[in-house]
Amino acid sequence: MLSPRTEIILKSIVGQYIIKAVPVPSHSITNDNELGVSSATIRNEMVHLEQAGYITRPHTSAGSVPLDKGYRCYVASLGDVKFPQDEQRLVSHMFHQVELELEAWLDLAATLTSQKVQNMVLISKPKPEACQFKRLELVSLQESLALVVVVLRGAKVRQQLVTFDHAVSQQELTIIANKLSDTYSGVTASHIVTKNGGLSVTEQQVTDCVVKLMEAEDNQEHDDSYIDGLHFTLNQPEFAHNRFLAQTLTELIEQRNLLKSIVPSLPTGKGVHVIIGKENGAESLHDYSVVISRYGLPDEAEGTICVIGPTRMPYARTIATVGYLSLVLSGLVAKLYGGETLPAAPAKSN
């Protein structure tokens, strides 16, 4: 447990290092805070912080650099950071200019977030744990050939051809489509399987096709992630003399393993989570911090929005930005899925 004075000194070291990216000498802390103590006392406190694993010094005569433990203490001291009201209005206005298309929303969110935090942003598409049936359309192509069009919750459309063993008119197909749409509305593939008794041969054949399409959707590996701002991260001073650091990050992106590497480290619970350095489960991310939040509707479809950058990250601004954009995206997903209310603003979780 740090004393209030020691905590102030640590916060000054972390804050200055985030801004300047150079080791912080004791005289800079003296100038930064009105602690009413001598430089010698501050140096003693810095020795204590170093021994406790909060900071390190690259050289004996050099200034101090925060370690993961120091950043963690700093993040915990930030409290409830807010996205500025004037920026909220600007972001809200920009989203109102975008048509009601999920891809456009996510693209805009990735671009805005990366510009605000000056680091790389990754946003995954919202996806339900299991897709839900919304409605069915059957289009006659030939006497015994029809196109099955399955509309899923979240404006996803999947289609497949089905061949019947006898002629089926468009009128018959329309009746079947209306019946099955009413029967299966809002349910998953597994529920359809359990409730499809008492169907005609043709209805059963269509149902089997619907289940097959929905199961394929559930089993699909979704990596429809939106990435922006990689150049911001690679332009950080940490990458100037460390090609391996940049190579590790770009390889994760190229191999589409970045989100898979992050999610196992994501704590449970709502709100914005901060994963610092070696807190990341994947060794390849031990030199990075991740600020991440889920968004969407828990019982409908959820995605993630996260910022990845070096551990020397502007945490306050990043936490506030991710928190607000996750709220905006949650509201948009609620509209897409027919929800009436917006979710409550997310809180920060350390």
Secondary structure, DSSP 8 states (H G I E B T S, - for coil): ---HHHHHHHHHHHHHHHHH-S-B-HHHHHHH------HHHHHHHHHHHHHTTSEE-SSTTS-BEE-HHHHHHHHHHS-S----HHHHHHHHHHHHTS-S-HHHHHHHHHHHHHHHHTSEEEEE--B-SS--EEEEEEEEEETTEEEEEEEETTTEEEEEEEE-SS---HHHHHHHHHHHHHHHTT--HHHHHHT-TT--HHHHHHHHHHHHHHHHHHHS----EEEE-HHHHHTSGGGTT-HHHHHHHHHHHHTT-HHHHHGGG--SSSSEEEEEGGGSSSGGGTTEEEEEEEEEETTTEEEEEEEEEESS--HHHHHHHHHHHHHHHHHHHHHHTT-SS------EE-
